[in-house]
Amino acid sequence: MDEENLIAKKEVLRETDISYGQLYRWKRKGLIPEAWFVRKSTFTGQETFFPRDKILERIGRIKAMKDTLPLDDLADAITQQVTAKVQVAVEQLRRATWFDEAAVRECGVDLRGARSMSIADALCVAVVGKLRALARAEEQGLVQRTIRQHLDESFLERVAESDLHLHLLRKRVAAGGISAEISIVAVAPLTVLFDPDVQHVGTVDLRNTLERIKLDLASGTGGSCGGAASGNREEER
């Protein structure tokens, strides 16, 4: 995890205006992943830090949704298993901040007259959209082909359960007096080590991206993509 992008727990509580109890209650519910709680030694002792962008975005999402959807339903939306064939409403997805029409075309998804798309397609669109500003045209194609090749039910389960990231890389190679730059896409944990001559172009956290899609689906209609059962609203403490 990039230490420059960590934020201390006390700063999270101050910036988001939530209590210690809320933070850890949401953790117990599974709304905030255990892996985001990073214990580090400081001059005052052990402190807890978080990946800044992820924790602030997630808490903002929870705060915006918790008054209209029970916390148990939000937790179900994140933790439930999905399959590559689950269909989601196109109009609902179009309201999501990550939805990108250009990425839709790049992923080869034809939405003309379509009312739904698969969650596998939605994941492809979200990942390509996140890298569009960084990737060359041919690299966007390489990203979507890599996702497409592996997008089956077992891959979605691995994404939901493990620390998988999609890495876009470049490397200059030379042979016989000719030099060329090649592009590489790797799906691996964030902590994977690459050849020192490799240029790291961009990374997408696949599990966080899939969870964000699920939350967007849950917030759109008050129900999630997998039909999470609704329960009694628990009082926020």
C-alpha positions in Angstrom: 0.0 0.0 0.0 1.4 3.4 -1.0 2.3 5.1 2.3 2.0 8.6 0.8 -1.7 8.0 0.3 -2.5 6.8 3.8 -4.6 8.8 6.2 -4.7 8.5 10.0 -7.8 7.3 11.7 -8.2 10.5 13.7 -8.1 12.5 10.5 -10.7 10.2 8.9 -13.1 10.8 11.8 -12.5 14.5 11.7 -12.9 14.9 7.9 -16.0 12.6 7.6 -17.6 13.8 10.9 -18.3 10.2 12.1 -17.6 8.6 15.5 -15.2 5.9 16.5 -18.2 3.7 17.2 -19.7 4.2 13.7 -16.4 3.4 12.0 -16.0 0.1 13.8 -19.6 -0.8 13.5 -19.4 -0.4 9.7 -16.2 -2.6 9.8 -18.1 -5.3 11.7 -20.9 -5.1 9.1 -18.4 -5.7 6.3 -18.9 -2.2 4.8 -15.3 -1.3 5.3 -12.8 -4.1 4.5 -10.5 -5.4 7.3 -7.5 -4.9 4.9 -8.0 -1.1 4.9 -7.1 -1.0 8.6 -3.4 -0.6 8.5 -1.5 -0.7 11.9 1.7 1.3 11.9 4.3 2.3 14.5 4.5 6.1 15.1 6.4 8.2 17.7 3.2 8.1 19.9 2.9 4.3 19.6 0.7 2.1 17.3 -1.8 4.0 15.2 -4.4 2.9 12.5 -4.2 4.3 9.0 -6.3 3.8 5.9 -5.9 4.2 2.1 -7.1 7.8 1.8 -9.1 7.8 -1.4 -10.8 4.5 -0.7 -11.9 5.2 2.9 -13.1 8.7 2.2 -15.1 7.6 -0.8 -16.6 4.6 1.0 -17.6 6.6 4.1 -19.1 9.3 2.0 -21.1 6.6 0.1 -22.3 4.9 3.3 -23.4 8.3 4.8 -25.3 9.2 1.7 -27.1 5.8 1.6 -27.7 4.8 5.2 -30.8 7.0 5.7 -32.6 5.3 2.7 -31.3 1.8 2.9 -30.7 -0.4 6.0 -27.0 -1.0 6.9 -27.7 -4.8 6.6 -28.8 -4.3 3.0 -25.7 -2.2 2.2 -23.5 -4.9 3.7 -25.4 -7.5 1.6 -24.9 -5.5 -1.5 -21.1 -5.5 -1.0 -20.6 -9.1 0.3 -23.1 -11.1 -1.8 -21.7 -13.2 -4.5 -22.5 -12.3 -8.1 -22.2 -14.2 -11.4 -21.0 -13.0 -14.7 -24.5 -13.4 -16.1 -26.4 -11.2 -13.6 -28.2 -8.4 -15.5 -28.3 -4.8 -14.3 -30.4 -1.9 -15.5 -28.6 0.3 -18.0 -30.4 3.5 -17.0 -29.5 2.8 -13.4 -25.8 2.4 -14.3 -25.8 5.6 -16.5 -26.4 7.6 -13.3 -23.2 6.2 -11.7 -20.2 8.5 -11.7 -17.9 5.8 -13.1 -20.1 5.1 -16.2 -18.4 6.1 -19.4 -20.0 5.8 -22.8 -16.6 5.7 -24.6 -15.6 2.8 -22.3 -18.8 1.0 -23.1 -17.8 1.2 -26.8 -14.3 0.1 -26.0 -15.6 -2.9 -24.1 -17.7 -3.9 -27.2 -21.0 -3.6 -25.4 -23.9 -2.7 -27.7 -26.5 -0.8 -25.7 -28.7 0.2 -28.6 -32.2 -0.7 -27.5 -30.8 -2.6 -24.5 -32.4 -2.2 -21.1 -29.8 -4.2 -19.2 -26.2 -5.3 -19.2 -24.3 -8.0 -17.4 -22.3 -7.2 -14.2 -19.3 -8.6 -16.0 -19.8 -5.9 -18.7 -20.2 -3.3 -16.0 -16.9 -4.3 -14.4 -15.2 -4.1 -17.8 -16.6 -0.6 -18.4 -15.6 0.6 -15.0 -12.0 -0.6 -15.3 -11.5 0.7 -18.8 -13.1 4.0 -17.8 -10.7 4.5 -14.9 -7.7 4.0 -17.2 -8.8 5.9 -20.2 -7.0 9.1 -19.3 -3.8 7.2 -18.8 -3.9 4.5 -21.5 -3.2 4.8 -25.2 -5.9 3.6 -27.6 -4.2 0.2 -28.1 -3.7 -0.2 -24.4 -7.4 0.4 -23.7 -8.1 -2.5 -26.1 -5.5 -4.7 -24.3 -7.1 -3.9 -20.9 -10.6 -4.9 -22.1 -9.3 -8.1 -23.9 -7.5 -9.1 -20.7 -10.7 -8.6 -18.6 -12.8 -10.4 -21.2 -10.5 -13.4 -21.4 -10.9 -14.0 -17.6 -14.4 -12.7 -16.9 -16.1 -15.9 -15.8 -17.9 -16.7 -12.5 -14.7 -18.0 -10.8 -12.9 -14.8 -11.6 -15.6 -12.6 -10.2 -15.5 -14.7 -7.0 -11.7 -14.2 -6.8 -12.1 -10.5 -7.3 -14.7 -10.3 -4.5 -12.5 -12.3 -2.1 -8.9 -11.3 -2.8 -6.6 -8.4 -3.2 -6.5 -8.4 -7.0 -5.5 -5.3 -9.0 -5.2 -4.7 -12.7 -1.9 -3.2 -13.5 -1.1 -1.4 -16.8 2.6 -1.4 -17.5 5.0 -0.4 -20.3 8.5 -1.6 -21.0 11.1 -0.6 -23.6 12.9 -3.6 -25.1 15.8 -3.6 -27.6 17.2 -6.3 -29.9 19.4 -6.2 -33.0 19.7 -2.5 -32.8 15.9 -2.0 -32.8 14.2 -0.5 -29.8 10.4 -0.7 -29.1 8.1 0.0 -26.2 5.6 -2.7 -25.3 2.5 -2.6 -23.2 1.6 -5.2 -20.6 -1.5 -5.9 -18.5 -1.2 -7.9 -15.3 -3.8 -9.0 -12.8 -2.1 -9.5 -9.5 -2.1 -8.3 -5.9 -1.1 -4.7 -5.2 2.1 -5.8 -3.5 3.4 -7.7 -6.6 7.0 -6.8 -7.6 7.9 -5.9 -11.2 11.1 -5.7 -13.2 12.8 -2.4 -12.3 12.8 -1.4 -16.0 9.0 -1.6 -16.1 7.0 1.7 -16.1 3.9 1.6 -14.0 1.2 3.4 -15.9 -1.9 2.8 -13.8 -3.6 0.4 -11.4 -7.3 -0.4 -10.7 -8.4 -2.1 -7.5 -10.8 -4.8 -8.9 -12.5 -5.7 -5.6 -13.1 -2.0 -4.7 -14.4 -1.4 -8.2 -16.8 -4.4 -8.0 -18.0 -3.3 -4.6 -18.7 0.2 -5.9 -20.8 -1.2 -8.7 -22.8 -3.2 -6.2 -23.4 -0.1 -4.0 -24.4 2.0 -7.0 -26.9 -0.7 -7.9 -28.2 -0.9 -4.3 -28.6 2.9 -4.1 -30.4 3.2 -7.5 -33.6 1.4 -6.6 -33.3 0.4 -2.9 -32.3 -3.1 -4.0 -29.1 -4.8 -5.0 -28.1 -6.6 -8.1 -28.4 -10.0 -6.5 -31.7 -9.3 -4.8 -30.4 -8.9 -1.2 -33.1 -9.5 1.3 -34.2 -6.4 3.2 -34.2 -6.5 7.0 -35.3 -4.3 9.8 -33.4 -1.0 10.0 -30.9 -0.9 12.9 -30.6 2.3 14.8 -27.3 4.1 14.1 -25.1 4.3 17.1 
